[in-house]
Amino acid sequence: MSLRTTNKATSSVQPGDATAGDCAITLHINGRDYALTVEPRVTLLDALRERLLLTGTKKGCDHGQCGACTVHINGERALACLTLAVMQQGHEITTIEGLAEGNALHPLQQAFIAQDGFQCGFCTPGQIMSAAALVREGRARTDDEIRELMSGNICRCGAYNGIVDAIVAVLEAPDAAV
Amino acid sequence: MKFRHLLTALGVASSGVAITILVALPALRRRIAAAMAGRFALPGKQLDPLSWIQVLPDERIRLLVPKAEMGQGAHTGLAQIAAEELEVPLDRVEVAHASTQQGENKYRGTFGSASIHDLYDPLRRAAATMREMLRAEAALRLGVPPETLVARDGRFETIGRAQRGISYSALVDEKTRWQAPKEPVALKSPDQFKVIGQPLPRVDGRAKVTGQAIFGQDTRVEGVLYGAVVRPPTIEAELLSAQPGQAPTMPGVVTVVIEDGFAGVVAETSAQARAARDAMDVTWTKGRLWQQADLEELVTVGGAHGVTIQRAGNAHSILAQDTTLRAEYRTGMVAHASMETQAALAVAGTSGITVWTSTQAETFTARQVAQALGLNVRQVEVIPTFLGGGFGRKAGDTVVSSAAVEAARLARAAGAPVHVGWERREEFRNGYVRPMTHHKLAARVRGGRIEAVAWQEASGDSVLGFTPHRELVARVVGFDPGATRGAWIYYNIPHRATTVWRRRMPLATGQWRGLGLVPNLFPIESFMDEAAHAAGQDPLHFRLAHLSSDEDGRRMAAVLTAAAERAGWGTTPPAGRARGLACCYYHGTVVAEIAEISLDEVAGRIRLHRVVAAIDCGRVINPHQVRGQVKGCVVMGASSALMEELTVKDGRVVAGGLDEYLLFTMADTPAIDTIILNRPDVKPSGCGEAPIGPLAPAIGNAFYALTGVRLRHLPMTPQRVLAALACRRDDQPLPLDEPMARHRNERNL
């Protein structure tokens, strides 16, 4: 038996009985529509990781304290563990799985590899998603500003300086289309 | 396992064990301590190439390794070693962590910074052997003598005019039965190395930056369910009774499991499982409601059962007559706080069980799962995944309940695959922690030199919890050999005596990065500075003067000098800043670090601006990885030195989340300057732990340089800093610590 690593096909059928109060919703993730039925209290993070098997977005604390679950909602960074799935209908959700264009890595992904911006890699999707939105926000110009505006993304392995180097490399790239 | 090897190697015959041990016990204990301090080489084991190296049909190699990839780059380094001897480019080698049913039962377990050190020779030999097996077959196929073939780029080619060749993949295509020769084969000459020593990118890089890498938390199969387990609310709580309560009626619940000493829920989602678990009727005994002060009283030097682990000369009698310097130190409990919590997926079949989990000790895991399910260990296959941080925490199946065992039990009860992922709160309160320690040092400093030093240490357990027959081993050995890592005094001091007291703490304690290295290096390297100042000498020159004249001493002198030069030691730091220095020896690696700090005296916050680290870990396989480990150790070492402490109140660990137990962020991280002293003539030693040792004392020593005040209790929180400064201001003697109520780390005033 091998692991399931691809996301489930769209399905609104629950194993077992659906409970009264469950909501049938459609989430638009990485350019694709997913139909699912969830309880109102289900977080976007759990919907991604447990219902859709999009496990690239990580759960580090489930309480909005570590940043590992950072995704984009309409291009802005958001913590999926503090976001309810039912509230995301009609929004454009981007996860780490949607950042690369086919085989072509996003400039930040390339930079993280080139600048050693990761060690164990568990916080890495959140770091990259946070960094991508940071670059688009256009507010971080200095090293200190990058660090302050990325300080919501914890890295226990301590790869911080490589992450800053990767972000700087992308900010300074001539045609940084991020 | 290590103990058995040690005892065998020390020549203790089985029949005379009892008598021999009693008679030779004190000397035996000192030899064990010396061995654990890294002055003892265990015999290496050969690897069968056919068990570990697979030539794939598409010009790729699959390398199975018995080591976990947890960010330290072990898979990349090992791939470089294999690729070098196999003459294959690194980007055509894929690495997988062998399951417990793959490969041979050798070199399993990822700890002690030993992955490269242990496997460097055996893996080179195995890869070279495979290369020669392929060469012999290529020679047959091409009808040429084997010595006329050159291995290059995953192929064999003839030398000379008529260019003929055949790829490894083509060779294995036709021949499916191979036999490894018994005679040793020639290894590549190091001056021919093209891959080893190169700063090549991580083999798992692409998977990590795209989110495709599978960690224990990410494992899923068709029909997977999720489990949550009841947790003891206090340290000594034991399960009295468990009833399903409201759980069976709650949404998504598939089954409620109640077994001996174990209770939990299986549901369709993890949130549903947790909600239902919280709705069960569970009662617990309370046990003793430990307070922080109780633990500190327990972990205090003195009394019976102190064991001497290092002795030279007559330190005690000399110091009884004349002690010129005394000091006391404490280190608090610390959490691993890896970004990925414990997690496992179990799939029970008719004849056995498969468990995917992020683990540093897959054989421990398999054994515990087998025991819990009443299976033979051969019926259990543990498949290790990537680890989202290990740091010693993901080897705990024998110390505390593990996600793997929990998932296995729930899967069997539910008759379905079950995934268990620990919550962050469970990670803080129901795992194991780095133990508390207490130290007293005394020395006679005369004429600019330390003539005698006595070190007393009390510590909670580090490795004893992982040892079978824990209390018996504790009684025989007398101390915890993990807790004494870093306690070996390498300085050339004629009279030395180190005495340790093992204090088993009521909550689970265990291995944390470096084991005893951080708790021991803080006192000894702070004390070296205290002695230097007492002698009126510069701390760098004082240390250089106390180094031994052997190879270790020379290597230590080299890293001290290199770090000092790069950091500008001896020149005036920028205004408001000071520098501190510390160094350590760990498993054959030497590191020296200099920290440059400033202080916000109003907030009591130490700001770390820059760390210069010089490291000699023998032959470097990949300088990127070494740099990465140094950087990681600096951040984790500084974070734990300045901010991290787990405290206990009313019988329970207080912190339940990352809002209460603060970690360094990107904004706290200093500039880190790493100097690697590559020593190709020395066997590669590790770099995953050694660099974490010097941070705390370097920061403490810098604080002294800045303020004239000595900090003696880790972590150096704002409260402790302010209390220390107040004592200086009021000219009061500095107490070891202020009363510890609930620990709160204020980040902003």
Interface residues (C-beta under 8 A of the other chain):
Chain A: M1 S2 L3 R4 T5 Q14 P15 G16 T19 E39 R41 V42 T43 D46 R49 E50 R51 L53 T55 G56 T57 K58 K59 G60 C61 D62 H63 Q65 C66 A68 T95 I96 E97 L99 A100 L105 Q109 F112 I113 A114 D116 F118 Q119 C120 G121 F122 C123 T124 P125 I128 D144 I146 R147 E148 M150 S151 G152 N153 I154 C155 R156 C157 G158 A159 Y160 N161 G162 I163 V164
Chain B: M70 G71 Q72 G73 P201 R202 D204 G205 R206 A207 K208 V209 T210 G211 Q212 A213 I214 F215 Q217 D218 T219 R220 V221 E222 G223 V224 Y226 P251 G252 V254 E268 T269 S270 A271 A337 S338 M339 E340 T341 L345 V347 T354 W356 F386 L387 G388 G389 G390 F391 G421 E423 R424 H624 R627 G628 K631 G632 C633 V634 V635 M636 S639 G657 L658 D659 L663 F664 T665 M666 A667 T669 A671 I672
